[in-house]
Amino acid sequence: MTLTEKLLARASGKARVVPGENIWVQTDVLMTHDVCGPGTIGVFKREFGQNAKVWDRERVVIIPDHYIFTTDSKSNRNVDILRAFVKEQGIKYFYDVIEDENGSWHFDETKGQLKRQYGSHYAGVCHTALPAKGHTRPGEVLFGTDSHTCMAGAFNQFATGIGNTDAGFVLGTGKLLIKVPETMRFRFEGALPFGTMAKDLILHVIGDIGFDGATYRAMQFDGPGVKSLNMDDRMTIANMAIEAGGKNGIFPFDEVTKAYVDERTRVNGTRSTYQPVEEDKDQKFFYDKTFHLSKLEPTIAKHPDPGQRALARECTDIMLDRAYIGSCTGGKTSDFLAFAQIVQGKRVKIDTFGVPATPDVVRELQSTQWNGKSVWVILESAGVQMTENASCAACLGGPQDSFGRLNRPMNCITATNRNFPGRMGHKESKVFLASPYTVAASALTGHITDPREFLS
């Protein structure tokens, strides 16, 4: 069996499963956030009763993160709905934006978007916060009310996004009916070359098969090249499995995975026992292709979908109005360090927005020193508008006052993960996906630029 098949077999209590088989699986963790959480709660109460209790209050993780730092009253109210439900149910893991469990959330626009407006429990973008807080353990099943839940597959999990109805059912039972997906294997050999990042790799893969090329299939990333990828790299790649239509993305377990998970569970006091799934020698794949990482070049995805692959050096005629770095895919500390490597000592030519994925990223950028200056100050000195309010911000568009939102037709290059029309705001805007390196280089020139021009 493939990694996904072995994991689902275990979760269903079966010795073996095959693609196309419908099985009931036991959930290890259910995650929801402020956009889908209220709807999920509504389904749960409608189907199980107003006084029903969730199946396991320690396996539900609630993370407000999407429409947080906005004056939109309905968005603010969603966080209050989550808080009331958490208190009613006694849910253990709720990463609230405020300190007072009896309080109400309101974004203060008079303080502006740049300075911190959250309490000590806030965790930032759910997909980055889940592993950072120790909720992603190898061999487990993670469901989340968000399509990019597949990011947790970097940790040798079956992780996939589900809708509010399914999530409401999981809240009540801890189980879900799943059709076992076929597996497509993407075997990596070698290591990423100069000037490229994991984002270039996954954009290359999606461009190879198309934005619907893995529809309802597992994308298994393995091979000797995986050893050259750190956990941030693997998260970036697994995150964008959905951008090819994938049901899930998954990596094999190794010492890199173990070191990260053991550290995160220890620091946060979350469950530390887990049982990874290992690769079988007789795996059978629907699709099997080897990718030689050394042949990669800086890559972008053109408007209007992530499958529109092109090389950055071939797109220098595309002029830009905005650059953006952030989100679960592009807002990790390593992403900002790569970005800063390019812009250090220079000045961006176009409006450039930086949105860290979590408060931890904010702290790390503000404490990491390069030549006597914090990376945060280096970015600000380069003209990057950096906000301390870690969130999804403009990645999903959001209300009009979302930080960095595209409120008029414009060309934007971004380290985020999706570029369908209207994704980051205005429906007539064009969004180009790229690595933090390429976004940084393009911010300096005002047009799509190969970052190798600025790297030595």
C-alpha positions as CSV (number, residue, x, y, z in Angstrom):
1,M,0.0,0.0,0.0
2,T,1.0,3.6,-0.5
3,L,1.5,6.0,2.5
4,T,-2.0,7.3,2.2
5,E,-3.6,3.8,1.9
6,K,-1.6,2.5,4.9
7,L,-2.7,5.5,7.0
8,L,-6.4,5.2,6.0
9,A,-6.3,1.4,6.6
10,R,-5.1,2.0,10.1
11,A,-7.7,4.7,10.8
12,S,-10.5,2.5,9.6
13,G,-9.4,-0.6,11.5
14,K,-8.7,-2.5,8.3
15,A,-5.7,-4.6,7.3
16,R,-5.8,-3.3,3.8
17,V,-7.7,-0.7,1.7
18,V,-7.8,-0.1,-2.1
19,P,-8.4,3.0,-4.1
20,G,-12.1,3.7,-4.7
21,E,-13.1,1.9,-1.5
22,N,-15.5,3.8,0.9
23,I,-14.4,3.5,4.5
24,W,-15.2,5.1,7.9
25,V,-12.1,6.6,9.4
26,Q,-11.5,7.7,13.0
27,T,-10.4,11.4,13.3
28,D,-7.4,12.3,15.4
29,V,-7.8,16.1,15.1
30,L,-10.5,18.4,13.7
31,M,-9.5,22.0,13.0
32,T,-11.8,24.9,12.2
33,H,-11.5,28.6,12.1
34,D,-13.5,31.8,12.1
35,V,-14.7,31.6,8.5
36,C,-16.1,28.1,8.6
37,G,-16.4,27.5,12.4
38,P,-19.7,29.2,12.9
39,G,-21.3,27.2,10.1
40,T,-19.8,24.0,11.4
41,I,-21.2,24.7,14.9
42,G,-24.6,25.4,13.3
43,V,-24.6,22.1,11.5
44,F,-23.5,20.3,14.7
45,K,-26.3,21.8,16.8
46,R,-29.0,21.3,14.2
47,E,-28.1,17.6,13.7
48,F,-27.1,16.5,17.2
49,G,-29.1,18.9,19.4
50,Q,-28.6,22.2,21.1
51,N,-27.2,20.6,24.2
52,A,-25.0,18.0,22.4
53,K,-21.3,17.6,23.3
54,V,-18.5,17.2,20.9
55,W,-17.0,13.7,20.6
56,D,-13.7,14.7,22.2
57,R,-13.0,18.2,23.5
58,E,-9.2,17.6,23.4
59,R,-9.2,16.7,19.7
60,V,-10.9,19.8,18.4
61,V,-8.6,22.7,17.6
62,I,-10.1,26.1,16.9
63,I,-7.9,28.9,15.4
64,P,-9.4,32.3,14.4
65,D,-7.1,33.6,11.6
66,H,-8.8,34.6,8.4
67,Y,-10.9,37.7,8.7
68,I,-9.5,39.0,12.0
69,F,-7.9,42.4,11.7
70,T,-10.8,44.2,10.0
71,T,-13.6,46.5,11.2
72,D,-16.2,44.3,9.5
73,S,-18.6,43.6,12.3
74,K,-19.8,40.2,11.0
75,S,-16.2,39.0,10.8
76,N,-15.5,40.2,14.4
77,R,-18.7,38.5,15.5
78,N,-17.6,35.1,14.1
79,V,-14.7,35.1,16.6
80,D,-17.2,35.7,19.4
81,I,-19.3,32.7,18.2
82,L,-16.2,30.5,18.4
83,R,-15.4,31.7,21.9
84,A,-18.9,31.0,23.2
85,F,-18.9,27.5,21.7
86,V,-15.5,26.8,23.2
87,K,-16.7,27.9,26.7
88,E,-19.9,25.8,26.4
89,Q,-18.0,22.7,25.3
90,G,-14.9,23.0,27.4
91,I,-12.7,22.7,24.3
92,K,-9.1,22.7,25.3
93,Y,-7.3,24.1,22.3
94,F,-8.7,27.6,21.3
95,Y,-6.2,30.2,20.2
96,D,-8.3,33.3,20.8
97,V,-7.3,36.7,19.6
98,I,-8.2,38.3,23.0
99,E,-7.3,37.4,26.6
100,D,-10.8,37.7,28.2
101,E,-12.8,34.5,27.7
102,N,-15.9,36.5,28.4
103,G,-14.9,39.4,26.2
104,S,-15.8,40.4,22.7
105,W,-13.4,41.0,19.7
106,H,-13.3,44.4,18.0
107,F,-10.5,45.5,15.7
108,D,-9.4,49.1,16.6
109,E,-8.8,50.9,13.3
110,T,-7.4,53.9,15.1
111,K,-4.3,51.9,16.0
112,G,-3.8,51.0,12.4
113,Q,-2.8,47.7,10.7
114,L,0.9,47.6,11.5
115,K,1.0,47.3,15.3
116,R,0.0,44.2,17.3
117,Q,-3.7,43.9,18.3
118,Y,-3.9,40.4,19.7
119,G,-3.5,38.7,23.0
120,S,-1.0,36.0,24.2
121,H,-3.1,33.0,23.1
122,Y,-3.4,34.1,19.5
123,A,-1.6,31.7,17.1
124,G,-1.9,33.1,13.6
125,V,-2.6,31.3,10.4
126,C,-4.1,27.9,11.2
127,H,-2.0,25.7,8.9
128,T,1.2,27.1,10.2
129,A,0.0,27.3,13.8
130,L,-1.1,23.6,13.9
131,P,2.4,22.2,13.6
132,A,3.9,25.1,15.6
133,K,1.6,24.3,18.5
134,G,2.2,20.6,18.3
135,H,-1.0,19.4,16.7
136,T,0.5,17.6,13.7
137,R,1.7,14.1,14.5
138,P,2.9,11.4,12.0
139,G,0.4,8.6,11.3
140,E,-2.7,10.6,12.3
141,V,-5.8,11.8,10.4
142,L,-6.4,15.5,10.5
143,F,-9.5,17.1,9.0
144,G,-9.9,20.9,8.7
145,T,-12.5,23.2,7.4
146,D,-10.1,24.7,4.9
147,S,-8.7,23.4,1.6
148,H,-5.1,24.0,2.6
149,T,-5.3,21.6,5.6
150,C,-3.3,19.3,3.3
151,M,-0.2,21.2,4.4
152,A,0.0,18.9,7.5
153,G,0.7,16.0,5.1
154,A,4.3,17.2,5.4
155,F,4.3,15.4,8.7
156,N,3.4,12.0,7.4
157,Q,-0.4,12.6,8.1
158,F,-3.5,12.1,6.1
159,A,-4.7,15.7,6.2
160,T,-7.4,17.1,4.0
161,G,-10.0,19.9,3.9
162,I,-13.7,19.2,4.5
163,G,-16.9,21.2,4.3
164,N,-19.0,22.5,7.2
165,T,-21.5,19.6,7.0
166,D,-18.8,17.0,7.2
167,A,-17.0,18.9,10.0
168,G,-20.3,19.1,11.9
169,F,-20.7,15.3,11.7
170,V,-17.1,14.9,12.9
171,L,-17.8,17.1,15.8
172,G,-20.5,14.8,16.9
173,T,-19.0,11.4,16.1
174,G,-15.3,11.7,15.5
175,K,-15.7,9.7,12.3
176,L,-16.1,10.5,8.6
177,L,-16.8,8.4,5.5
178,I,-13.9,8.7,3.0
179,K,-13.3,7.3,-0.4
180,V,-9.7,6.0,-0.6
181,P,-7.9,8.1,-3.2
182,E,-5.6,6.8,-5.9
183,T,-2.0,7.9,-5.3
184,M,0.3,9.8,-7.6
185,R,4.0,9.6,-6.8
186,F,6.3,12.5,-7.3
187,R,9.8,11.2,-6.8
188,F,12.5,13.8,-6.1
189,E,16.2,13.3,-6.8
190,G,19.0,15.7,-6.1
191,A,18.8,19.1,-4.3
192,L,17.3,22.5,-5.1
193,P,19.8,24.6,-7.1
194,F,21.0,28.2,-6.6
195,G,18.2,30.7,-6.5
196,T,15.3,28.3,-6.2
197,M,13.0,27.3,-3.3
198,A,10.4,24.7,-2.5
199,K,7.8,27.1,-4.0
200,D,9.5,26.8,-7.4
201,L,9.4,23.0,-7.1
202,I,5.7,22.7,-6.3
203,L,4.8,25.3,-9.0
204,H,6.9,23.2,-11.5
205,V,5.0,20.0,-10.4
206,I,1.6,21.7,-10.7
207,G,2.5,23.1,-14.1
208,D,3.5,19.6,-15.2
209,I,0.1,18.0,-14.4
210,G,-2.3,21.0,-14.4
211,F,-4.3,22.7,-11.7
212,D,-6.8,19.7,-11.9
213,G,-4.3,17.0,-12.6
214,A,-4.5,15.4,-9.2
215,T,-8.2,15.8,-8.6
216,Y,-9.3,13.6,-5.6
217,R,-5.9,11.8,-5.6
218,A,-3.2,11.6,-3.0
219,M,0.1,13.3,-4.0
220,Q,3.0,11.4,-2.5
221,F,6.3,13.2,-2.4
222,D,9.3,10.9,-1.8
223,G,12.7,9.9,-3.1
224,P,16.2,10.8,-2.0
225,G,15.7,14.5,-2.8
226,V,13.3,14.8,0.1
227,K,16.3,14.6,2.5
228,S,17.5,17.9,1.2
229,L,14.2,19.6,2.1
230,N,13.6,21.0,5.6
231,M,10.1,21.0,7.2
232,D,9.3,24.5,6.0
233,D,10.0,23.3,2.4
234,R,7.8,20.2,2.9
235,M,5.0,22.3,4.3
236,T,5.1,24.6,1.3
237,I,4.9,21.7,-1.1
238,A,2.2,19.7,0.8
239,N,0.2,22.9,1.2
240,M,-0.3,23.3,-2.5
241,A,-1.4,19.8,-3.3
242,I,-4.9,21.2,-3.4
243,E,-3.8,23.6,-6.1
244,A,-3.6,20.5,-8.4
245,G,-6.9,19.3,-7.1
246,G,-5.3,16.8,-4.7
247,K,-7.2,15.2,-1.9
248,N,-4.1,15.2,0.2
249,G,-0.3,15.5,0.0
250,I,2.0,13.3,2.0
251,F,5.7,12.9,2.8
252,P,7.5,9.9,4.3
253,F,8.6,10.1,7.9
254,D,12.3,10.7,8.7
255,E,14.6,12.2,11.3
256,V,13.8,15.7,10.1
257,T,10.1,15.1,10.8
258,K,10.8,13.5,14.1
259,A,13.0,16.3,15.4
260,Y,10.4,19.0,14.5
261,V,7.4,17.1,15.9
262,D,9.2,16.0,19.1
263,E,10.3,19.6,19.8
264,R,6.9,21.1,19.1
265,T,4.9,18.6,21.2
266,R,7.4,19.0,24.1
267,V,7.3,22.8,24.1
268,N,3.5,22.9,23.9
269,G,2.6,20.0,26.1
270,T,0.5,18.4,23.4
271,R,0.2,14.6,22.8
272,S,3.7,13.3,22.1
273,T,3.1,9.7,21.1
274,Y,2.6,8.8,17.4
275,Q,3.1,6.0,15.0
276,P,4.3,7.0,11.5
277,V,3.5,4.9,8.4
278,E,6.4,3.6,6.3
279,E,6.7,3.0,2.6
280,D,6.0,-0.5,1.3
281,K,8.2,-1.9,-1.4
282,D,5.2,-3.1,-3.5
283,Q,3.4,0.3,-3.7
284,K,1.2,0.7,-6.7
285,F,0.7,4.2,-8.1
286,F,-1.8,5.7,-10.5
287,Y,1.0,8.0,-11.7
288,D,4.7,7.8,-11.1
289,K,7.3,10.4,-12.2
290,T,10.8,11.4,-11.1
291,F,11.8,15.1,-10.9
292,H,15.4,16.1,-10.9
293,L,15.6,19.1,-8.5
294,S,18.9,20.3,-9.9
295,K,17.2,21.2,-13.2
296,L,14.7,23.6,-11.6
297,E,14.8,27.3,-12.3
298,P,12.9,30.2,-10.6
299,T,9.3,29.6,-11.6
300,I,6.0,31.5,-11.5
301,A,2.4,30.7,-12.0
302,K,0.6,33.2,-14.2
303,H,-3.0,34.4,-13.9
304,P,-5.6,32.8,-13.7
305,D,-4.6,29.5,-12.0
306,P,-1.7,27.8,-10.3
307,G,-1.1,25.5,-13.3
308,Q,0.0,28.4,-15.6
309,R,3.7,27.6,-15.2
310,A,6.4,29.9,-16.6
311,L,10.1,30.7,-15.9
312,A,10.7,34.0,-14.2
313,R,13.4,34.9,-16.7
314,E,10.9,34.6,-19.5
315,C,8.4,37.0,-18.0
316,T,10.4,40.1,-17.4
317,D,7.9,42.0,-19.6
318,I,5.1,41.6,-17.0
319,M,4.9,44.9,-15.1
320,L,3.7,44.8,-11.5
321,D,1.8,47.1,-9.1
322,R,2.2,45.2,-5.9
323,A,4.3,42.5,-4.1
324,Y,3.1,40.5,-1.2
325,I,4.8,37.9,1.1
326,G,2.7,36.0,3.7
327,S,0.2,33.3,4.3
328,C,0.6,29.6,5.4
329,T,2.7,29.0,2.2
330,G,4.9,32.1,2.2
331,G,4.8,33.6,5.7
332,K,7.1,31.4,7.6
333,T,10.4,32.7,9.1
334,S,12.5,31.0,6.4
335,D,10.4,32.7,3.7
336,F,11.0,36.2,5.2
337,L,14.7,35.5,5.6
338,A,14.9,34.5,1.9
339,F,13.0,37.7,1.0
340,A,15.3,39.8,3.2
341,Q,18.4,38.3,1.7
342,I,17.4,39.9,-1.6
343,V,16.1,43.3,-0.5
344,Q,18.8,44.0,2.2
345,G,20.3,47.4,1.6
346,K,18.0,48.1,-1.3
347,R,14.6,49.8,-1.8
348,V,11.5,48.2,-3.3
349,K,10.0,50.0,-6.3
350,I,6.4,49.0,-5.8
351,D,4.0,48.7,-2.9
352,T,5.1,45.7,-0.9
353,F,3.3,44.1,2.0
354,G,4.6,41.6,4.5
355,V,2.3,39.5,6.7
356,P,4.0,36.9,9.0
357,A,2.0,33.7,9.4
358,T,2.3,33.5,13.2
359,P,3.2,35.7,16.2
360,D,6.3,33.5,16.6
361,V,7.4,34.6,13.1
362,V,7.0,38.2,14.1
363,R,9.2,37.7,17.2
364,E,11.8,35.7,15.3
365,L,12.1,38.4,12.6
366,Q,12.3,41.1,15.3
367,S,15.0,39.3,17.3
368,T,17.2,37.9,14.5
369,Q,20.1,40.2,13.9
370,W,22.0,40.7,10.6
371,N,24.9,43.1,10.9
372,G,23.5,44.8,13.9
373,K,20.0,45.2,12.6
374,S,17.0,43.0,13.1
375,V,15.6,41.4,10.0
376,W,12.3,43.2,10.7
377,V,14.1,46.6,10.5
378,I,15.9,45.5,7.4
379,L,12.6,44.7,5.7
380,E,11.1,48.0,6.8
381,S,14.1,49.9,5.7
382,A,13.7,48.4,2.3
383,G,10.2,49.8,2.1
384,V,8.2,46.7,3.0
385,Q,5.0,47.4,4.9
386,M,5.3,44.9,7.7
387,T,2.4,44.1,10.0
388,E,2.7,42.5,13.4
389,N,-0.9,41.2,13.1
390,A,-0.1,37.7,11.8
391,S,-3.1,36.4,9.8
392,C,-4.3,35.3,6.4
393,A,-4.9,39.0,5.5
394,A,-5.2,39.5,1.7
395,C,-4.4,35.9,0.8
396,L,-8.2,35.2,0.8
397,G,-9.2,38.7,-0.2
398,G,-11.5,39.4,2.8
399,P,-13.2,42.6,3.7
400,Q,-12.2,45.9,2.0
401,D,-9.9,46.9,4.8
402,S,-7.9,43.7,4.9
403,F,-4.2,44.4,5.0
404,G,-2.7,44.3,1.5
405,R,-6.0,43.5,-0.2
406,L,-6.2,44.2,-4.0
407,N,-9.1,46.8,-4.0
408,R,-8.6,47.8,-7.7
409,P,-7.4,46.1,-10.8
410,M,-3.7,45.5,-10.5
411,N,-0.9,43.0,-11.1
412,C,0.4,41.4,-7.9
413,I,3.3,39.0,-7.4
414,T,2.9,37.0,-4.2
415,A,4.3,34.2,-2.2
416,T,0.8,32.9,-1.4
417,N,-0.8,29.8,-2.8
418,R,-3.7,30.6,-5.0
419,N,-4.4,33.0,-7.9
420,F,-7.9,32.4,-9.3
421,P,-9.7,35.6,-10.3
422,G,-10.8,37.5,-7.2
423,R,-8.6,35.4,-4.9
424,M,-6.8,38.4,-3.3
425,G,-9.6,40.9,-3.8
426,H,-10.6,42.7,-7.0
427,K,-11.8,40.2,-9.7
428,E,-10.0,42.1,-12.5
429,S,-6.6,41.9,-10.7
430,K,-4.0,39.4,-11.9
431,V,-2.1,37.4,-9.4
432,F,1.3,35.8,-10.1
433,L,2.5,33.1,-7.7
434,A,6.3,32.9,-7.0
435,S,8.9,32.0,-4.3
436,P,9.9,34.6,-1.7
437,Y,13.2,35.0,-3.7
438,T,11.3,35.9,-6.9
439,V,8.8,38.1,-5.1
440,A,11.6,40.1,-3.5
441,A,13.6,40.5,-6.7
442,S,10.4,41.6,-8.6
443,A,9.5,44.1,-5.8
444,L,12.9,45.8,-6.4
445,T,12.5,46.1,-10.2
446,G,8.7,46.5,-10.6
447,H,8.5,43.6,-13.1
448,I,8.8,39.9,-12.8
449,T,12.4,39.2,-12.2
450,D,14.7,36.2,-11.9
451,P,16.1,36.4,-8.4
452,R,19.5,35.0,-9.4
453,E,20.2,38.5,-10.6
454,F,20.3,39.7,-7.0
455,L,21.9,36.6,-5.4
456,S,25.7,36.0,-5.1
